[in-house]
């Protein structure tokens, strides 16, 4: 271990503006959580938490990591399309390091910035192009997340009870792909083939999230209305993308708590599911610490 080289973490002295943004996000995160916990039945949440089946939770962790690896391969695909070829091991390791930095540096350079910084420093690759590739990956992942949400709604009796649900869902699915194509083609300079191949990786990544949610529901001892909880979880994930909280924490829980009655769901179970997913995702991010220590020794 004496020859282990620890990569450099870029020095990122927060400006007053960055500090203001960070503390605003922190305040919104804490405020949203406090609002939910203050109105929820905390005893009920604790009961759910105490009865977690660790076997199903472990399966959920495995499923989530499969999705993270697929996301790393999607990132590798986008970089290859931009002219930078990365090995599979290096791309996945770099993706995990980004996950870790998104967790521990929410107000600084963050995981996406670190990936761009690392490739600029080690490979001389354009910072701007790196960020474009990373944004492309996020956009493609969002496409599949929305698609899975819409498709799941066709199988939810509670959703179909809303007026004009089916025609609106059909229109949304039909309009989703051309809208994405236009945005990705003209804003992010992606070819159609690049989008299609990336979509394959995103399908695996977002599919693993669905599997993870189902497994975590089983871990909480709840196998009823699974499709509705999955729909609400994916909606909460879309909401959590908004850059107004730290890691989406608070937004997911608030979405579950206030939207659960619309689908006749247990709000406290939804909040517990959201918190459990956050813990599983945090645990998965810890693999980034190992990747960070050894990334310079992986064939790039």
C-alpha positions as CSV (number, residue, x, y, z in Angstrom):
1,X,0.0,0.0,0.0
2,X,3.0,2.3,0.3
3,X,3.1,2.9,-3.4
4,X,-0.6,3.8,-3.5
5,X,-1.0,7.2,-5.3
6,X,-4.0,9.2,-4.2
7,X,-5.4,11.4,-7.0
8,X,-5.5,15.1,-6.5
9,X,-8.8,16.7,-5.5
10,X,-9.2,20.0,-7.2
11,X,-9.1,23.0,-4.9
12,X,-12.4,24.7,-5.2
13,X,-12.7,27.8,-3.0
14,X,-16.4,28.6,-2.9
15,X,-17.2,32.1,-3.9
16,X,-19.9,34.1,-1.9
17,X,-22.4,33.2,-4.7
18,X,-21.6,29.5,-4.4
19,X,-21.8,29.6,-0.7
20,X,-25.2,31.3,-0.9
21,X,-26.5,28.7,-3.3
22,X,-25.2,25.9,-1.1
23,X,-26.8,27.2,2.1
24,X,-30.0,27.9,0.2
25,X,-30.1,24.3,-1.0
26,X,-29.2,23.1,2.6
27,X,-32.1,25.2,4.0
28,X,-34.6,23.9,1.4
29,X,-33.4,20.3,2.1
30,X,-33.7,20.6,5.8
31,X,-37.0,22.5,5.5
32,X,-38.6,20.0,3.2
33,X,-37.6,17.1,5.5
34,X,-38.8,19.0,8.6
35,X,-42.1,19.7,6.9
36,X,-42.6,16.0,6.0
37,X,-41.5,14.6,9.4
38,X,-43.6,17.2,11.2
39,X,-46.8,16.1,9.5
40,X,-46.1,12.4,9.0
41,X,-46.7,9.7,11.6
42,X,-43.2,9.3,12.8
43,X,-44.0,6.2,14.9
44,X,-45.3,4.5,11.8
45,X,-42.2,5.3,9.8
46,X,-40.0,3.9,12.7
47,X,-42.1,0.7,12.7
48,X,-41.5,0.3,9.0
49,X,-37.8,1.0,9.4
50,X,-37.4,-1.5,12.3
51,X,-38.9,-4.3,10.2
52,X,-36.6,-4.0,7.1
53,X,-35.7,-7.3,5.6
54,X,-31.9,-7.1,5.1
55,X,-31.9,-9.8,2.5
56,X,-34.2,-7.9,0.1
57,X,-32.3,-4.7,0.9
58,X,-29.0,-6.4,-0.1
59,X,-30.6,-7.6,-3.3
60,X,-31.7,-4.0,-3.9
61,X,-28.2,-2.8,-3.4
62,X,-26.9,-5.3,-6.0
63,X,-29.6,-4.2,-8.5
64,X,-28.8,-0.6,-8.0
65,X,-25.1,-1.2,-8.6
66,X,-25.9,-3.0,-11.9
67,X,-27.7,0.2,-12.9
68,X,-24.8,2.4,-11.9
69,X,-22.4,0.3,-14.0
70,X,-24.7,0.6,-17.0
71,X,-24.6,4.4,-16.4
72,X,-20.8,4.3,-16.4
73,X,-20.9,2.5,-19.7
74,X,-23.3,5.1,-21.1
75,X,-20.9,7.8,-20.1
76,X,-18.1,5.8,-21.8
77,X,-20.2,5.7,-25.0
78,X,-20.8,9.4,-25.0
79,X,-17.1,10.1,-24.5
80,X,-16.2,7.7,-27.3
81,X,-18.7,9.5,-29.6
82,X,-16.8,12.7,-28.7
83,X,-13.4,11.2,-29.6
84,X,-12.2,10.0,-26.2
85,X,-12.0,6.2,-25.8
86,X,-11.9,4.9,-22.2
87,X,-11.6,1.4,-21.0
88,X,-14.6,-0.2,-19.4
89,X,-13.0,-0.5,-16.0
90,X,-11.8,3.1,-16.0
91,X,-15.2,4.5,-17.1
92,X,-17.1,2.6,-14.4
93,X,-14.5,3.6,-11.8
94,X,-14.7,7.3,-12.8
95,X,-18.5,7.1,-12.7
96,X,-18.4,5.8,-9.1
97,X,-15.9,8.5,-8.1
98,X,-18.4,11.0,-9.5
99,X,-21.2,9.5,-7.4
100,X,-19.0,9.8,-4.3
101,X,-18.1,13.4,-5.0
102,X,-21.8,14.3,-5.7
103,X,-22.5,13.0,-2.1
104,X,-19.6,14.6,-0.2
105,X,-19.1,17.8,-2.2
106,X,-22.6,19.0,-2.8
107,X,-21.6,22.7,-2.6
108,X,-18.3,22.5,-4.4
109,X,-17.1,21.1,-7.6
110,X,-19.3,18.0,-7.4
111,X,-19.0,14.7,-9.1
112,X,-19.6,15.9,-12.6
113,X,-17.1,18.7,-12.3
114,X,-14.5,16.3,-10.9
115,X,-14.9,13.9,-13.9
116,X,-14.4,16.8,-16.3
117,X,-11.4,18.0,-14.2
118,X,-9.8,14.6,-14.1
119,X,-10.1,14.0,-17.8
120,X,-8.7,17.5,-18.5
121,X,-5.7,17.0,-16.3
122,X,-4.9,13.4,-17.2
123,X,-5.9,13.2,-20.9
124,X,-6.0,16.9,-21.9
125,X,-9.6,16.5,-22.9
126,X,-11.8,19.5,-23.2
127,X,-13.6,20.5,-20.0
128,X,-16.5,21.9,-22.1
129,X,-16.9,18.7,-24.1
130,X,-16.7,16.5,-21.0
131,X,-19.6,18.4,-19.4
132,X,-21.6,18.1,-22.6
133,X,-21.1,14.3,-22.6
134,X,-22.1,14.2,-18.9
135,X,-25.2,16.3,-19.5
136,X,-26.1,14.1,-22.5
137,X,-25.9,11.0,-20.3
138,X,-28.2,12.6,-17.7
139,X,-30.7,13.7,-20.4
140,X,-30.8,10.2,-21.9
141,X,-31.4,8.7,-18.5
142,X,-34.2,11.2,-17.9
143,X,-35.8,10.1,-21.2
144,X,-36.0,6.5,-20.1
145,X,-37.1,7.5,-16.6
146,X,-40.0,9.5,-18.1
147,X,-40.8,6.7,-20.6
148,X,-40.9,4.0,-17.8
149,X,-43.1,6.3,-15.7
150,X,-45.6,6.8,-18.6
151,X,-45.7,3.1,-19.5
152,X,-46.2,2.1,-15.8
153,X,-49.2,4.4,-15.7
154,X,-51.0,2.2,-18.2
155,X,-51.0,-0.6,-15.6
156,X,-52.2,1.5,-12.7
157,X,-55.9,1.4,-12.0
158,X,-55.7,4.5,-9.8
159,X,-54.0,6.5,-12.6
160,X,-56.5,5.3,-15.3
161,X,-59.4,6.6,-13.2
162,X,-58.3,10.2,-13.9
163,X,-60.3,11.9,-16.8
164,X,-58.7,11.4,-20.2
165,X,-55.8,9.4,-18.7
166,X,-55.3,7.0,-21.6
167,X,-55.4,9.5,-24.5
168,X,-53.1,11.9,-22.6
169,X,-50.6,9.1,-21.8
170,X,-50.6,8.0,-25.4
171,X,-49.9,11.6,-26.6
172,X,-47.2,11.9,-24.0
173,X,-45.4,8.7,-25.2
174,X,-45.8,9.7,-28.9
175,X,-44.4,13.2,-28.3
176,X,-41.6,12.1,-26.0
177,X,-39.1,10.7,-28.6
178,X,-39.3,13.5,-31.2
179,X,-39.0,16.1,-28.5
180,X,-35.9,14.4,-27.1
181,X,-34.4,13.9,-30.5
182,X,-34.7,17.6,-31.4
183,X,-33.2,18.7,-28.1
184,X,-30.4,16.2,-28.1
185,X,-29.6,16.7,-31.8
186,X,-29.5,20.5,-31.9
187,X,-28.5,21.4,-28.4
188,X,-26.1,18.6,-27.5
189,X,-25.0,17.7,-31.0
190,X,-25.9,14.0,-30.7
191,X,-26.5,11.8,-33.7
192,X,-29.5,9.5,-33.8
193,X,-27.3,6.4,-33.5
194,X,-25.6,7.9,-30.5
195,X,-28.9,8.5,-28.9
196,X,-30.1,5.0,-29.6
197,X,-27.1,3.2,-28.2
198,X,-27.1,5.4,-25.1
199,X,-30.8,4.6,-24.7
200,X,-29.9,0.9,-24.4
201,X,-27.6,1.6,-21.5
202,X,-30.2,4.0,-19.9
203,X,-32.9,1.3,-20.3
204,X,-30.8,-1.0,-18.1
205,X,-29.9,1.7,-15.7
206,X,-33.5,2.9,-15.1
207,X,-34.8,-0.6,-15.2
208,X,-32.5,-1.5,-12.4
209,X,-34.0,1.4,-10.4
210,X,-37.4,-0.1,-10.9
211,X,-36.2,-3.5,-9.7
212,X,-34.5,-1.8,-6.7
213,X,-37.7,-0.1,-5.7
214,X,-39.7,-3.3,-5.9
215,X,-37.0,-5.1,-3.8
216,X,-37.0,-2.4,-1.2
217,X,-40.8,-2.6,-1.0
218,X,-40.4,-6.3,-0.3
219,X,-37.8,-5.4,2.3
220,X,-40.4,-3.2,4.0
221,X,-42.8,-6.1,3.9
222,X,-45.2,-4.5,1.4
223,X,-46.0,-6.3,-1.9
224,X,-49.3,-4.5,-2.6
225,X,-49.9,-1.7,-5.2
226,X,-46.3,-2.1,-6.3
227,X,-46.9,-0.4,-9.6
228,X,-48.3,2.7,-7.9
229,X,-45.3,3.0,-5.6
230,X,-42.9,2.6,-8.5
231,X,-44.8,5.3,-10.4
232,X,-44.6,7.7,-7.5
233,X,-41.0,6.9,-6.9
234,X,-40.1,7.7,-10.5
235,X,-42.1,10.9,-10.4
236,X,-40.2,11.9,-7.2
237,X,-36.9,11.0,-8.9
238,X,-37.8,13.4,-11.8
239,X,-38.7,16.1,-9.2
240,X,-35.4,15.5,-7.3
241,X,-33.4,16.4,-10.5
242,X,-34.3,20.0,-9.8
243,X,-31.1,21.7,-8.5
244,X,-32.8,23.1,-5.4
245,X,-31.8,20.6,-2.7
246,X,-28.8,18.6,-1.8
247,X,-28.8,15.3,-3.7
248,X,-32.6,15.5,-4.1
249,X,-33.1,14.8,-0.4
250,X,-36.3,16.3,0.9
251,X,-37.8,16.6,-2.6
252,X,-38.3,12.9,-2.9
253,X,-39.8,12.6,0.5
254,X,-42.1,15.6,0.1
255,X,-43.3,14.3,-3.3
256,X,-44.1,10.9,-1.8
257,X,-45.9,12.4,1.2
258,X,-48.1,14.9,-0.6
259,X,-48.8,12.9,-3.7
260,X,-49.4,9.5,-2.1
261,X,-53.1,10.3,-1.3
262,X,-53.8,10.9,-5.0
263,X,-53.0,7.2,-5.6
264,X,-54.5,5.9,-2.3
265,X,-51.0,5.0,-1.1
266,X,-49.5,4.9,2.4
267,X,-47.6,8.2,2.7
268,X,-45.5,7.0,5.6
269,X,-44.5,3.9,3.7
270,X,-43.6,6.0,0.7
271,X,-41.4,8.3,2.9
272,X,-39.7,5.2,4.4
273,X,-39.1,3.8,1.0
274,X,-37.5,7.0,-0.2
275,X,-35.2,7.3,2.8
276,X,-34.2,3.6,2.5
277,X,-33.4,4.2,-1.2
278,X,-31.2,7.2,-0.2
279,X,-29.3,5.0,2.3
280,X,-28.8,2.2,-0.3
281,X,-27.7,4.8,-2.9
282,X,-25.3,6.3,-0.3
283,X,-23.9,2.9,0.4
284,X,-23.4,2.2,-3.3
285,X,-21.6,5.6,-3.6
286,X,-19.0,4.4,-1.0
287,X,-17.5,2.1,-3.7
288,X,-16.4,5.4,-5.2
289,X,-13.9,5.7,-2.3
290,X,-12.1,2.5,-3.4
291,X,-12.3,3.6,-7.1
292,X,-10.8,7.0,-6.1
293,X,-7.8,5.4,-4.5
294,X,-7.0,3.1,-7.4
295,X,-8.3,5.0,-10.4
296,X,-4.8,6.2,-11.4
297,X,-3.7,2.5,-11.6
298,X,-6.5,1.4,-13.9
299,X,-5.8,1.2,-17.6
300,X,-7.5,4.2,-19.1
